[in-house]
Amino acid sequence: MFSYLKRIFQAPDLRKKILFTIFAIVIYRLVSHITVPGVDHTALAQLFSQNELLGVFSILTGGSLQNFSIVLMGLTPYINASIIVQLLTVVIPKLEELSKEGEQGRNKINSYTRWLTFPLAFMQSYGMILLLNKSASAGGGSLIPNITDWNVILPIMVMVTGGTLFIMWLGELMTEKGLGNGISMLIFASIVSGIPPVLGQTLGIAQFDQTKLIPFVILGAITVALTIFVVLVTEGARQLPVSYAGRSGGRGSQSTLPVRINQAGMVPIIFSVSLITFPTIIAQFIQNSANPTVKSVATFILNNFNGTSPGFLYVVLYLLFIIAFTYFYVSITFDPRKIAENIQKRGGFIPGIRPGRETAEYLAGVSNRLNLWGGLFLGFVAVLPILLKMFFASQSFGSVPLLISGAGLIIVVGVVLELIRQINAQLVMHNYDKFN
């Protein structure tokens, strides 16, 4: 371990990238504690003590939401813009052509993503500020006085939007001059920074109520086991053999085509959370309606689709949404016909399968079978914390916060594995340069 760290810091280029990455993360963490002026901190603390769903979301944003920071939305608008542009790339032919033009095309698409982030951040800031203020008002407090006055809310929206654009720029600068993908590193830092407060809060409560230690120890052991499981599945792939004919009668070569179990990554969970929480947000606005039918619908939604106290229907729909979005997203990003064409153009074939259409059908079948397991994996990891919370509540242990959510665990594992690959690649390049 020490020899590995020594080799890392002996490589000048790698050392500079690591130090720059750490510096950028420190800047991001400092910015996340700059609170928007004019916010009632007492009402804010009361709001988060009453709403656990907001607390979970705040962990994913590194506590910036709980601080009502200028970066309270985190990188959510940028992630949404990236997903929208990625989906439009399949629908719009010009974008699809750009994606095939190599680095220049990717830079153009990234430029479109950045431009789309601005209006999304501006609109989402308005909805987020109103939602937080309304939630605080329901609890008897008020985060921002005179919230309906545009002279009050507009400057706050500009600050919050500017905060999102700043960390987007910081993430891209990290990608250019640091180590790994900067956006992923900032999300990783946000999630990891939320672990110590949860740990300290739980151990502090356990001093006065030792019954909290039992579920906490159980959750700790489950988290370790779940981490190992996530690593195995994230790295798991079906290796399809591909044979290439030799030139001029020479001996051919053998290769493999990896098809990962989890091809969709975190996107299905992001889609599912957005879809299943949207009715709850609407219901909070119409729950006091004078129309009895509208009020009863809002009450039903709040009772059955509330992430704070999820029921059986919430869990089942959440799981089904994740599986469905896994198939949907992979069907857009994974094109078996294009892969089959590329294999055929290079003179390759899958043993026992004819090149062309039959190869594409075979790849589609393999992908669909793996999507089922990938969707079940994502659903299991996302739903397990909810089920554990329901179980402990039924056993009179009360609410015990998780060190890290299932979705956060997938992100952390993915970022760490990619970071290790990047470091090893940089070390190989450094050793190669020494001998030249």
C-alpha positions in Angstrom: 0.0 0.0 0.0 2.7 2.5 1.0 4.9 1.5 -2.0 1.8 2.1 -4.3 1.3 5.6 -2.8 5.0 6.3 -3.1 4.9 5.4 -6.8 1.9 7.7 -7.3 3.6 10.7 -5.8 6.9 10.0 -7.6 5.1 10.6 -10.9 5.1 14.5 -11.3 2.2 14.7 -13.8 0.0 12.4 -11.7 1.0 14.2 -8.5 -0.1 17.6 -10.0 -3.4 16.1 -11.1 -4.2 14.7 -7.7 -3.3 17.9 -5.9 -5.4 20.0 -8.3 -8.3 17.6 -7.8 -8.1 17.9 -4.1 -7.8 21.7 -4.3 -10.9 21.9 -6.5 -12.9 19.7 -4.1 -11.9 21.9 -1.2 -13.2 25.0 -3.1 -16.5 23.2 -3.9 -16.9 22.3 -0.2 -16.3 25.8 0.9 -18.8 27.2 -1.6 -21.4 24.7 -0.4 -21.4 26.4 3.0 -22.1 29.9 1.6 -25.7 30.5 2.6 -28.1 32.5 0.5 -28.7 35.9 2.3 -32.0 36.5 4.0 -32.8 32.8 4.9 -34.3 32.0 8.4 -31.9 29.4 9.7 -34.2 28.4 12.6 -37.0 27.6 10.1 -34.5 25.8 7.9 -33.3 23.5 10.7 -36.9 22.8 11.8 -37.8 21.9 8.2 -35.1 19.3 7.8 -35.8 17.9 11.3 -39.4 17.2 10.1 -38.7 16.0 6.5 -36.3 13.0 6.2 -36.7 13.0 2.4 -35.1 16.4 2.1 -32.3 15.2 4.4 -31.6 12.3 2.1 -31.5 14.6 -0.9 -29.3 17.0 1.0 -26.7 14.2 1.5 -26.5 13.7 -2.2 -25.8 17.5 -2.6 -23.2 17.4 0.1 -25.3 19.3 2.6 -25.7 22.4 0.3 -29.5 22.0 0.4 -29.5 21.8 4.2 -27.4 25.0 4.4 -29.6 26.7 1.7 -26.3 27.3 -0.1 -25.9 29.1 -3.4 -25.2 25.7 -4.8 -28.2 24.1 -3.2 -29.3 22.3 -6.4 -25.8 20.8 -6.8 -25.2 19.4 -10.3 -28.8 18.2 -10.8 -29.6 20.7 -13.7 -26.4 19.7 -15.5 -27.1 16.0 -15.1 -30.7 16.5 -16.4 -29.3 18.5 -19.4 -26.8 15.7 -20.1 -29.5 13.1 -20.1 -31.8 15.2 -22.3 -29.0 15.9 -24.9 -28.1 12.2 -24.8 -31.6 11.2 -25.6 -32.0 13.9 -28.3 -28.8 12.6 -29.9 -30.7 9.4 -30.9 -33.8 11.4 -32.0 -32.2 14.3 -34.0 -30.1 13.2 -37.0 -27.8 16.2 -36.8 -26.8 15.5 -33.2 -26.3 11.9 -34.1 -23.9 12.9 -36.8 -22.0 15.2 -34.4 -21.6 12.3 -31.9 -19.8 10.4 -34.7 -17.3 13.2 -35.5 -14.9 12.3 -32.7 -13.6 14.8 -30.2 -14.8 17.8 -32.1 -18.3 16.5 -32.2 -18.3 15.6 -28.5 -17.1 19.1 -27.7 -20.0 20.6 -29.6 -22.5 18.4 -27.9 -20.9 19.3 -24.5 -21.4 23.0 -25.5 -25.1 22.3 -26.1 -25.3 20.6 -22.7 -23.8 23.7 -21.0 -26.2 26.1 -22.8 -29.2 23.9 -21.8 -28.1 23.8 -18.2 -28.6 27.5 -17.7 -32.4 27.6 -18.4 -32.9 24.3 -16.6 -31.1 25.6 -13.5 -33.0 28.9 -13.6 -36.4 27.2 -13.8 -35.5 24.5 -11.2 -34.2 27.2 -8.8 -37.7 28.8 -8.8 -39.4 25.5 -8.1 -36.9 24.4 -5.4 -37.1 27.7 -3.5 -41.0 27.7 -3.6 -41.1 24.0 -2.5 -38.7 24.5 0.4 -40.6 27.7 1.5 -44.0 26.0 1.2 -42.7 23.0 3.2 -41.4 25.3 5.9 -44.7 27.2 6.0 -46.6 23.9 6.5 -44.5 23.4 9.6 -45.3 26.8 10.9 -42.1 28.6 9.7 -41.0 30.8 6.8 -37.6 30.5 5.2 -37.8 33.7 3.1 -40.2 36.5 3.9 -42.1 38.1 1.0 -41.3 35.2 -1.2 -44.0 36.3 -3.7 -42.2 39.6 -4.3 -40.1 39.2 -7.5 -37.6 41.7 -6.1 -36.9 39.1 -3.4 -37.0 35.8 -5.2 -35.3 36.9 -8.5 -31.9 37.7 -7.0 -32.0 34.4 -5.1 -32.8 32.5 -8.3 -29.8 34.3 -10.0 -27.5 33.4 -7.2 -28.6 29.7 -7.1 -28.3 29.5 -10.9 -24.9 31.1 -10.8 -23.8 28.6 -8.1 -24.8 25.6 -10.4 -23.0 27.1 -13.4 -19.9 27.7 -11.2 -19.6 24.1 -10.0 -20.3 22.9 -13.6 -17.3 25.0 -14.7 -15.3 23.7 -11.8 -16.1 20.1 -12.7 -15.1 20.6 -16.3 -11.9 22.2 -15.2 -11.2 19.2 -13.0 -11.8 16.9 -16.0 -9.2 18.9 -18.0 -6.5 19.4 -15.4 -7.3 16.9 -12.7 -7.8 13.2 -12.3 -10.9 11.4 -13.6 -14.3 13.0 -14.6 -14.7 16.2 -12.7 -18.5 16.1 -12.5 -18.4 12.6 -11.1 -15.7 13.6 -8.6 -17.8 16.5 -7.3 -20.8 14.2 -6.8 -18.6 11.7 -5.1 -17.2 14.4 -2.7 -20.8 15.5 -2.0 -21.9 12.0 -1.0 -18.8 11.1 1.0 -19.0 14.4 2.9 -22.4 13.5 4.2 -21.2 10.3 5.9 -19.4 11.9 9.0 -22.5 14.0 10.1 -24.8 11.0 9.9 -22.2 8.9 11.8 -21.7 11.6 14.5 -25.5 12.1 14.8 -26.2 8.4 15.2 -23.4 7.8 17.8 -24.5 10.9 19.7 -28.1 9.6 19.9 -26.8 6.2 20.9 -25.2 7.7 24.0 -28.7 8.4 25.4 -30.6 5.6 23.7 -28.4 2.4 23.3 -31.2 0.6 21.4 -30.1 2.7 18.4 -26.8 0.9 18.3 -28.3 -2.4 17.3 -29.8 -1.3 14.0 -26.8 0.9 13.4 -24.4 -2.0 13.7 -26.7 -4.1 11.4 -26.8 -1.3 8.8 -23.1 -1.0 9.0 -22.6 -4.7 8.2 -25.2 -4.5 5.4 -23.5 -1.5 3.9 -20.1 -3.4 3.8 -21.8 -6.4 2.2 -23.7 -4.2 -0.2 -20.5 -2.4 -1.2 -18.9 -5.8 -2.1 -22.0 -6.8 -4.1 -22.1 -3.5 -6.0 -18.4 -3.8 -6.9 -18.9 -7.3 -8.2 -21.9 -6.4 -10.3 -20.4 -3.1 -11.5 -17.4 -5.0 -12.8 -19.4 -8.0 -14.0 -19.8 -8.4 -17.8 -20.7 -11.1 -20.3 -17.6 -11.7 -22.4 -18.7 -12.5 -26.0 -15.9 -14.2 -28.1 -15.1 -12.5 -31.4 -12.9 -14.1 -34.0 -11.1 -12.0 -36.7 -9.9 -13.6 -39.9 -6.2 -13.3 -40.7 -4.9 -11.3 -43.6 -3.4 -13.0 -46.7 -4.1 -16.4 -45.3 -2.4 -15.7 -42.0 -3.6 -16.9 -38.6 -6.6 -15.0 -37.3 -6.9 -13.4 -33.9 -9.3 -13.8 -30.9 -10.9 -11.1 -28.9 -13.9 -10.5 -26.6 -16.8 -8.1 -26.6 -17.8 -7.2 -23.0 -21.5 -6.5 -22.4 -21.9 -5.2 -18.8 -24.6 -6.4 -16.5 -25.4 -2.8 -15.4 -25.2 -1.0 -18.8 -27.5 1.9 -17.7 -25.5 3.1 -14.7 -27.4 5.5 -12.4 -29.8 6.9 -15.0 -32.8 4.6 -14.3 -32.7 5.5 -10.6 -32.6 9.2 -11.5 -35.5 8.9 -13.9 -37.5 6.8 -11.4 -37.0 9.2 -8.5 -38.1 12.1 -10.6 -41.2 10.3 -11.9 -42.3 8.9 -8.5 -41.7 12.2 -6.6 -43.3 14.5 -9.1 -46.9 13.6 -8.1 -46.0 14.2 -4.5 -44.7 17.7 -5.3 -48.0 18.5 -7.2 -50.1 17.1 -4.4 -48.4 19.3 -1.8 -49.6 22.4 -3.8 -53.2 21.1 -4.2 -53.8 19.4 -0.9 -55.7 22.5 0.5 -57.9 22.7 -2.6 -61.6 23.6 -2.1 -62.6 20.9 -4.5 -63.2 17.7 -2.5 -62.3 15.4 -5.4 -58.9 17.2 -6.0 -58.3 17.2 -2.2 -59.0 13.4 -1.9 -56.7 12.7 -4.9 -53.9 14.8 -3.3 -54.4 13.0 0.1 -54.2 9.6 -1.6 -51.0 10.6 -3.4 -49.4 12.0 -0.2 -50.4 8.9 1.8 -49.1 6.3 -0.8 -46.3 8.0 -2.7 -44.6 10.0 0.1 -40.9 9.3 0.2 -40.7 10.2 3.9 -43.0 7.3 4.9 -43.2 5.1 1.8 -45.8 2.3 1.6 -46.0 -0.9 -0.3 -47.4 0.7 -3.4 -44.5 3.2 -3.5 -41.9 0.5 -3.2 -43.5 -1.7 -5.9 -43.9 1.2 -8.4 -40.3 2.4 -7.7 -38.9 -1.0 -8.5 -41.0 -1.4 -11.6 -40.0 2.1 -12.8 -36.3 1.3 -12.4 -36.6 -2.0 -14.4 -38.6 -0.3 -17.1 -36.2 2.7 -17.4 -33.3 0.3 -17.5 -34.7 -1.3 -20.7 -35.6 2.1 -22.1 -32.3 3.8 -21.6 -30.2 0.8 -22.8 -32.4 0.5 -25.9 -31.3 4.1 -26.7 -27.6 3.9 -25.9 -26.9 0.3 -27.0 -27.3 -0.2 -30.7 -26.7 -3.9 -31.6 -27.0 -3.3 -35.4 -24.2 -0.7 -35.3 -22.0 -3.0 -33.2 -22.7 -5.9 -35.6 -21.8 -3.7 -38.6 -18.5 -2.6 -36.9 -17.5 -6.2 -36.2 -18.3 -7.2 -39.8 -16.4 -4.3 -41.3 -13.3 -5.4 -39.3 -13.6 -8.9 -40.6 -14.8 -10.3 -37.3 -17.6 -12.7 -36.3 -19.0 -14.3 -33.2 -18.4 -18.1 -33.5 -21.6 -19.9 -34.4 -23.4 -16.7 -35.4 -23.6 -15.4 -38.9 -22.3 -11.8 -39.4 -24.9 -9.0 -40.0 -28.5 -9.4 -39.0 -28.2 -12.6 -37.0 -25.3 -11.1 -35.0 -27.4 -8.0 -34.2 -30.3 -10.2 -33.1 -27.9 -12.2 -30.9 -26.5 -9.1 -29.3 -30.0 -7.7 -28.7 -31.0 -11.0 -27.0 -27.9 -11.0 -24.8 -28.4 -7.3 -23.9 -32.1 -7.8 -23.0 -31.3 -10.8 -20.7 -28.6 -8.8 -18.9 -30.9 -5.8 -18.7 -33.3 -7.8 -16.6 -30.5 -8.6 -14.1 -29.2 -5.1 -14.3 -32.6 -3.6 -13.6 -33.2 -6.0 -10.7 -29.8 -5.1 -9.3 -30.5 -1.3 -9.5 -34.0 -1.9 -8.0 -32.6 -4.0 -5.2 -29.9 -1.5 -4.2 -32.4 1.4 -4.4 -35.3 -0.3 -2.5 -33.2 -2.1 0.2 -32.7 1.0 2.3 -36.4 1.7 2.2 -37.3 -1.8 3.3 -34.7 -1.7 6.1 -36.1 1.5 7.3 -39.7 0.1 7.3 -38.4 -3.1 9.1 -36.7 -1.1 11.9 -39.7 1.1 12.3 -41.9 -2.0 12.7 -39.5 -3.4 15.3 -39.8 -0.2 17.5 -36.2 0.8 16.8 -37.3 4.1 15.3 -35.7 5.9 12.5 -32.0 5.1 12.0 -30.3 7.1 9.2 -28.2 5.2 6.6 -24.5 6.0 6.3 -25.0 6.1 2.5 -28.0 5.5 0.2 -28.1 2.7 -2.3 -28.0 5.2 -5.2 -25.1 7.0 -3.6 -23.2 3.7 -3.1 -23.4 2.9 -6.8 -22.0 6.3 -7.6 -19.2 6.0 -5.1 -18.2 2.6 -6.2 -18.2 3.6 -9.9 -16.1 6.7 -9.3 -13.6 4.8 -7.1 -13.1 2.0 -9.7 -12.7 4.5 -12.5 -10.2 6.5 -10.4 -8.1 3.4 -9.8 -8.1 2.7 -13.5 -7.0 6.3 -14.3 -4.2 6.1 -11.7 -2.9 2.8 -12.9 -3.0 4.0 -16.5 -1.0 7.2 -15.5 1.5 5.0 -13.6 2.0 2.8 -16.7 2.6 5.9 -18.9 5.1 7.3 -16.3 7.0 4.0 -16.2 7.0 3.9 -20.0 8.4 7.4 -20.3 11.3 6.6 -17.9 12.5 3.9 -20.3 12.4 6.2 -23.3 
